[in-house]
Structures are given as structure tokens and as C-alpha cells.
Amino acid sequence: MIDVQYLLRARKMRILFAAVLIGGGAMGFAPYMLNDVSTQAAINAPLIRLTAAADGTVADLPANGRFFDRSTEVHLLNLSQDTGQVADLKAEAEMAQAEMALSQRQLAELEGQNQRLTQRAALFSTAMSARLSADRDSAEADLSGCQAERAEQAANLARTRKLAAQGFISPAGVQKAEAAASLQSSNCSSAAARLRAIQVTRNAAQSNVFIGDSYNDAPYAVQQSDRLLLQKQAIEKTLSDATARYRQASIRLKDALARAGYRAPAGTLVWAATASPGAAIRAGEPVLDLLDCRRRFVQVALPERKAEVVGPGTPADVRMIGSGQWMKGQVVNITGAAGRRKEELLAASTYSLPEDRQIIVDVALPAPEPRQIDAARKCDVGRLAEVRFSRRL
């Protein structure tokens, strides 16, 4: 049998035992010699605060701690169709729609009236052109007759002068023949002028300009059609404005109804309800806080001198206290001891406020797989952690 007392007293055994103790101590202290280690750290994550998009009542909200492993629609509000912003938008859309319908009916009536006036104007133009053509033909006939009489009077005047030269007619008879010829020439000039005037009027009528007084160069039907055009333009502008208001109100109403819910992304968890189901709520008031487990990070306190060697992008090893699993993280933010930190939208408060000559470093953790998260642990937010930074940096 082996003498145990002899073995314990043997020099080699004592040396071996001492070597084991020293090796174990070296292994235990090696991480602290090769790394900057801090246990003043805690897991944190941002909150997604959902607010009321309009006045209404709070819907039946999901229970605290419910985890969404896939994108899920969350109903936040029950919006009344009779009161509040939704009712105002609905009334505005209905008023704009009624104005649009009225404008469309008015435009249809104006279009019918305009067609009737166009027909009347066409009839007037045709009748006026026919009458002016008849007047022109009559004036041309009068001018032809006048010219024939003028030729006759000219021949009579020539005979009278010849007879007067022979002594058969007195000078008074010659003067009478000259006066008759001059009068007939004047009548022909007047007939020619009337013909030219009728021709000018006819040419203008062919261009839909009817010469009369200075106020009525167009028939009544055309003047009324011009007034209808102005009315139509005004109603078209009213219709355009009403259409724009209707579309805007419809879009805002649709948006308000859509924002009564929220599609929670995969990897989020119901942290706390800030309003009670069934309670009246005003637009902008908070309804629900969701924990974003996809963006977990660790807040760790380090000495101020490490601010020069630890910066954004610096790798770090993170282990939650009580766990043997290490996670790879990366520094995303550094805050000095005098820096202000906003914690309103963080799930956990800062575990260790920075003391004199200390900084707070935020180390982002890798996003976990949503289906592998244990909802009962609330994404481990608030748990203490150990963080190691390599001194080789």
C-alpha cells in the first residue's frame, strides 16, 4: 500500500502541489492581466414609444411581456366616426364630395345650355349670311339699273346739247338735261356705296363678326356663350379645389385610421402599457412601450484614461453574470463623466453612474434570432454583465 503520509511529505509532491496552485492562480488572473475588465455593466435596450395618432379610446392592448417573434399588427385605438379628428376629417371629405357633385351637375347644365346657344348662333349666322347675300344681290340689281338710267341720261344730255346748238332747244332745256344726268350719276354712286357696305358687312359676318352698333358685334347667343364660358371656368376651379380638399381629407382620414394600429417588428416585446384600455386619450399621448430586443447594448463604466484607446468600433467580450457564454460586442458610443444621458426611452437605468474620471461606454450586442429569445427573461434587460477589452489595443 502507498504510504499517504509519505507522499504528502515528499518534496516532489509539495513542489507539484505548489505548481498547481500557482498555475491555477495564473489562469484565474490572466484575463485581468491581458484585458481591461469591468463588472460595472448592465444590459440595456431602447424603447419604441407608441403614441395616439388621433383622439379616441384605448383599445385592448397586448399583455406586458408578450414577445413578437414575427411582424404583428397591434391595435392601439378605437376611433369614433362621430367625434374627434376622424369625424372632422370625415365631415370635411363629405362636404368636399358634395361640392364636387354640385359642380359636376352645374357643368353638365352649362354644357347643355352651351350646346343650345351654339345651335342658335349657327342658325343666326346662317340666316344673317343669307339675308346679306340677298341684300347684296338687290344692291347689285339697283346699281345695274341705276347705271343703265345714267347711260340713258348721258345720251339724252348729248342730244339736248346738239339740238341746243342748232337752235331747237333753249338753254333752259340744256340745264334741265344736265341736272337730270348729274342726279342720276349721284344715285349710281350712292347705290355703289350701299353695295360696298353690304359686301363689307357680309365679309365680316363670314368671320362671325356682325356689324351693328359698337356694343353688339356678336349675336346674343354668342354673347351668352361667352358668359357661360366664364361661369364654366369658375365652376371648374371650384371643382378642382373641392377635389383637392376631398383627396387631402381622404388621405388624412385613411392615415389616421391606419395609425390607430402599429405593425410591431419581429424581435420586439411589450414592455409597458402607458394607458388603460377603454380610457379616453388625446392625440400625441403615449399608449404603449415596446422593447427593441434587436438593439440590445451594454453600458459599462471604465476609467477616463481608456477614452483614448477605446473608441467606436472597438471589439469587446461580454458575459452576463451567472452565464458561461461569451458574446462579441462592439463599442458604439462613449459618454464622459460630465456628459448628460437621456434615459426616457431606455428600458433600464444606467447601472453605475460615472464617477470622477470615469466614462460610460455603450457596447452593442449582436441581434438575437427572434424565435430563440426567451420572452420570460425580457431579453435579459437589466442583468449585470462582465465586459472585457483587450489591452493589446
C-alpha positions in Angstrom: 0.0 0.0 0.0 1.1 3.6 -0.7 2.0 5.5 2.3 -0.1 8.6 2.1 1.7 10.4 4.8 5.0 9.7 3.0 3.6 11.1 -0.3 2.4 14.3 1.4 5.8 14.8 3.0 7.7 14.1 -0.2 9.4 17.1 -1.6 8.3 16.4 -5.2 4.7 16.3 -4.2 4.9 19.6 -2.4 6.6 21.2 -5.4 3.9 19.8 -7.7 1.1 21.0 -5.4 2.6 24.5 -5.3 2.9 24.5 -9.1 -0.7 23.5 -9.4 -1.8 26.3 -7.1 0.4 28.9 -8.9 -0.9 27.7 -12.4 -4.5 27.9 -11.2 -3.9 31.4 -9.8 -2.2 32.5 -13.0 -5.1 31.1 -15.1 -7.6 32.9 -12.9 -5.7 36.2 -13.1 -4.6 36.0 -16.7 -7.8 37.7 -18.1 -7.3 40.6 -15.7 -3.7 41.0 -16.8 -4.3 40.7 -20.5 -7.6 42.6 -20.6 -9.4 45.6 -19.1 -12.2 44.0 -17.2 -15.2 45.8 -15.8 -18.2 44.4 -13.9 -19.9 47.7 -13.6 -22.1 46.9 -16.6 -25.7 46.1 -17.3 -27.7 45.0 -20.4 -30.0 47.7 -21.8 -32.2 48.3 -24.9 -34.1 51.1 -26.4 -37.9 51.5 -26.1 -40.3 52.1 -29.0 -42.9 54.5 -27.6 -46.2 54.4 -29.5 -48.5 57.4 -29.2 -52.1 58.1 -30.1 -52.4 59.3 -33.7 -55.8 60.9 -33.0 -58.3 61.4 -30.3 -60.1 58.2 -29.3 -60.2 55.5 -26.7 -57.5 53.0 -25.9 -58.1 49.5 -27.4 -57.4 46.2 -25.7 -53.6 46.2 -25.6 -51.4 43.1 -25.6 -50.2 41.9 -22.2 -46.9 43.1 -20.7 -44.1 40.8 -21.6 -45.7 39.5 -24.8 -43.0 38.8 -27.4 -43.4 39.2 -31.1 -41.3 36.6 -33.0 -42.7 37.8 -36.3 -44.1 41.1 -37.6 -47.5 41.5 -35.9 -50.3 44.1 -36.1 -51.1 45.8 -32.8 -54.4 47.6 -32.4 -53.9 50.7 -30.3 -57.0 52.9 -30.6 -60.7 52.7 -31.2 -61.5 55.8 -33.3 -65.1 57.2 -33.2 -66.6 58.1 -36.5 -68.8 60.8 -34.8 -66.4 62.8 -32.7 -62.8 64.0 -32.7 -60.4 64.3 -35.6 -61.8 61.4 -37.5 -65.3 62.9 -37.5 -63.9 66.3 -38.6 -61.9 64.7 -41.5 -65.0 62.6 -42.5 -67.2 65.7 -42.5 -64.6 67.6 -44.5 -64.4 64.8 -47.1 -68.2 64.6 -47.3 -68.6 68.3 -47.8 -65.9 68.4 -50.5 -67.6 65.4 -52.2 -71.0 67.2 -52.1 -69.4 70.3 -53.6 -67.8 68.2 -56.3 -71.2 66.6 -57.1 -72.8 70.1 -57.3 -70.1 71.5 -59.5 -70.3 68.5 -61.8 -74.1 69.0 -62.2 -73.6 72.7 -62.9 -71.0 71.9 -65.5 -73.4 69.4 -67.1 -76.2 72.0 -67.2 -73.8 74.7 -68.6 -72.7 72.2 -71.3 -76.3 71.6 -72.3 -77.1 75.3 -72.4 -73.9 76.0 -74.3 -75.0 73.4 -77.0 -78.3 75.2 -77.4 -76.7 78.6 -77.7 -74.2 77.2 -80.2 -77.1 75.9 -82.3 -78.9 79.3 -82.0 -75.7 81.1 -83.0 -75.2 78.8 -86.0 -78.8 79.4 -87.1 -78.4 83.2 -86.7 -75.1 83.2 -88.6 -76.7 81.2 -91.5 -79.8 83.4 -91.6 -77.7 86.6 -91.4 -75.4 85.4 -94.2 -78.4 84.5 -96.4 -80.0 87.9 -95.8 -76.8 89.8 -96.5 -76.4 87.8 -99.7 -80.0 88.8 -100.7 -79.2 92.4 -99.8 -76.1 92.2 -101.9 -78.0 90.8 -104.9 -80.6 93.5 -104.5 -78.0 96.2 -104.3 -76.2 94.9 -107.3 -79.5 94.9 -109.3 -80.2 98.5 -108.1 -76.7 99.5 -109.2 -77.1 97.9 -112.6 -80.5 99.7 -113.1 -79.0 103.0 -112.0 -76.1 102.6 -114.3 -78.5 101.9 -117.2 -80.5 105.0 -116.4 -77.3 107.1 -116.1 -76.3 105.9 -119.5 -79.7 107.0 -120.9 -79.5 110.4 -119.2 -76.0 110.9 -120.6 -77.2 110.1 -124.1 -80.2 112.5 -123.6 -77.9 115.2 -122.4 -75.8 114.8 -125.6 -78.8 115.1 -127.8 -80.1 118.1 -126.0 -76.8 119.9 -126.4 -76.7 119.1 -130.1 -80.3 120.4 -130.6 -79.5 123.5 -128.5 -76.5 124.2 -130.8 -78.9 124.1 -133.8 -81.3 126.4 -132.0 -84.2 123.9 -131.5 -83.9 123.8 -127.6 -83.4 126.8 -125.3 -80.5 127.0 -122.8 -83.0 126.2 -120.0 -83.7 122.8 -121.6 -80.0 122.1 -121.7 -79.6 123.0 -118.0 -82.6 120.7 -117.1 -81.0 117.8 -119.0 -77.6 118.4 -117.2 -79.3 118.4 -113.8 -81.1 115.1 -114.6 -77.8 113.5 -115.7 -76.0 114.7 -112.6 -78.8 113.4 -110.3 -78.7 110.0 -111.9 -74.9 109.8 -111.5 -75.2 110.7 -107.9 -77.8 108.0 -107.4 -75.5 105.4 -109.0 -72.7 106.5 -106.7 -75.0 106.0 -103.7 -76.0 102.6 -105.0 -72.4 101.6 -105.4 -71.6 102.7 -101.9 -74.5 100.7 -100.5 -73.3 97.6 -102.3 -69.8 98.1 -100.9 -71.2 98.5 -97.4 -73.3 95.3 -97.8 -70.2 93.5 -99.0 -68.1 94.6 -96.0 -70.9 93.5 -93.6 -71.2 90.2 -95.4 -67.4 89.6 -95.3 -67.4 90.4 -91.5 -70.4 88.1 -91.0 -68.5 85.2 -92.6 -65.9 85.7 -89.8 -68.7 85.7 -87.2 -68.4 89.5 -86.6 -71.8 91.1 -87.2 -71.5 94.8 -87.8 -74.1 96.8 -85.9 -73.6 99.2 -83.1 -70.3 99.3 -81.2 -71.7 97.2 -78.4 -73.2 94.3 -80.4 -70.6 92.9 -82.8 -71.8 89.3 -81.9 -75.3 87.8 -81.7 -77.0 87.4 -78.3 -76.4 83.6 -78.3 -72.6 84.1 -78.8 -72.5 86.7 -76.0 -74.4 84.3 -73.7 -72.0 81.5 -74.7 -69.0 83.7 -73.7 -70.7 84.4 -70.3 -71.2 80.6 -69.9 -67.5 80.1 -70.6 -66.6 82.4 -67.8 -69.0 80.6 -65.5 -67.7 77.3 -66.6 -64.1 78.3 -65.8 -65.2 79.5 -62.3 -67.1 76.2 -61.6 -64.1 74.2 -62.9 -61.9 75.9 -60.4 -64.4 75.2 -57.7 -64.5 71.6 -58.7 -60.7 71.4 -58.8 -60.4 72.9 -55.3 -63.1 70.6 -53.9 -61.4 67.6 -55.5 -58.1 68.6 -53.9 -59.7 69.0 -50.5 -61.5 65.7 -50.8 -58.3 63.9 -51.7 -56.4 65.5 -48.9 -59.2 64.8 -46.3 -59.5 61.2 -47.6 -55.7 60.7 -47.3 -55.6 62.2 -43.8 -58.6 60.1 -42.8 -57.0 56.9 -44.1 -53.8 57.8 -42.4 -55.5 58.5 -39.1 -57.4 55.2 -39.3 -54.2 53.4 -40.3 -52.2 54.9 -37.4 -54.8 53.6 -35.0 -52.6 50.4 -35.2 -48.9 49.6 -35.4 -47.1 46.7 -37.0 -44.7 45.6 -34.4 -41.5 44.3 -36.0 -40.1 40.8 -35.2 -37.8 40.8 -32.1 -39.8 43.3 -30.0 -41.5 42.8 -26.7 -44.4 44.6 -24.9 -42.6 46.5 -22.1 -45.4 48.5 -20.5 -48.8 50.0 -21.3 -48.9 53.7 -20.6 -52.7 53.9 -20.9 -55.6 51.8 -19.7 -57.8 50.0 -22.2 -61.1 51.9 -22.7 -59.7 55.2 -21.4 -60.2 58.4 -23.5 -56.9 59.6 -24.9 -55.8 62.7 -26.9 -53.6 62.7 -30.0 -49.9 62.6 -29.1 -50.3 60.9 -25.7 -48.3 57.7 -25.2 -50.1 54.4 -25.4 -47.6 51.6 -25.4 -43.9 51.0 -24.9 -42.2 48.2 -26.9 -38.7 46.8 -26.0 -36.5 46.5 -29.0 -34.5 43.3 -28.3 -32.8 43.6 -31.7 -30.7 46.6 -30.5 -29.5 45.5 -27.1 -26.4 47.0 -25.7 -24.2 47.0 -22.6 -23.5 50.1 -20.6 -20.1 49.8 -18.9 -18.1 52.1 -16.7 -14.3 52.5 -17.5 -11.6 54.8 -16.2 -11.3 58.1 -18.1 -7.8 57.2 -19.4 -9.4 54.5 -21.5 -11.2 57.1 -23.6 -8.1 57.4 -25.8 -7.8 53.7 -26.6 -11.5 52.6 -26.6 -13.5 54.2 -29.4 -16.4 53.5 -31.7 -15.9 50.1 -33.4 -13.6 48.7 -30.6 -14.4 45.0 -30.1 -15.4 43.7 -26.6 -16.3 40.4 -25.0 -19.5 40.4 -22.9 -20.7 37.8 -20.4 -23.8 38.1 -18.3 -23.1 37.3 -14.6 -24.0 33.7 -13.9 -23.7 32.7 -17.5 -20.7 30.9 -19.1 -21.5 32.1 -22.6 -19.4 35.0 -24.1 -20.8 37.3 -26.7 -18.9 39.5 -29.1 -19.8 43.2 -29.0 -18.6 46.5 -30.4 -18.4 49.9 -28.9 -20.9 52.3 -30.4 -20.9 55.3 -28.1 -18.8 56.9 -25.3 -20.1 59.4 -22.8 -17.8 61.3 -20.4 -18.4 61.7 -16.7 -19.9 65.2 -17.2 -22.0 64.2 -20.2 -25.8 64.2 -19.9 -27.6 60.9 -20.7 -31.2 60.6 -21.7 -32.9 57.6 -20.2 -36.5 58.3 -21.1 -36.5 55.8 -24.0 -34.3 53.2 -22.4 -35.7 50.1 -20.7 -33.1 50.1 -17.9 -31.5 52.9 -16.0 -27.7 53.3 -16.0 -26.4 50.6 -13.6 -23.4 52.6 -12.4 -23.4 56.4 -13.0 -19.9 57.5 -14.0 -17.8 58.7 -11.1 -15.0 61.2 -11.3 -12.6 60.3 -14.1 -14.8 57.6 -15.4 -16.6 57.2 -18.8 -19.7 55.3 -19.8 -19.2 53.1 -22.9 -22.1 51.6 -24.9 -21.3 48.2 -26.3 -23.7 46.9 -28.9 -24.6 43.2 -28.8 -25.4 41.0 -31.8 -29.1 40.8 -32.7 -30.5 37.5 -31.4 -32.7 35.3 -33.6 -36.3 36.3 -32.7 -37.5 32.7 -32.4 -34.7 31.8 -30.0 -35.4 34.6 -27.5 -36.9 33.6 -24.1 -39.7 36.2 -23.6 -39.9 35.3 -19.9 -36.4 36.8 -19.4 -37.4 40.0 -21.2 -34.4 39.8 -23.4 -32.1 39.9 -20.2 -32.5 43.7 -20.0 -31.2 44.9 -16.6 -28.9 41.9 -16.0 -25.4 42.6 -14.8 -22.6 41.8 -17.1 -18.8 41.5 -17.3 -17.1 43.2 -20.2 -13.5 42.7 -21.3 -11.5 44.9 -23.6 -8.2 43.6 -24.9 -5.1 45.5 -23.6 -3.4 44.9 -26.9 -5.3 47.8 -28.2 
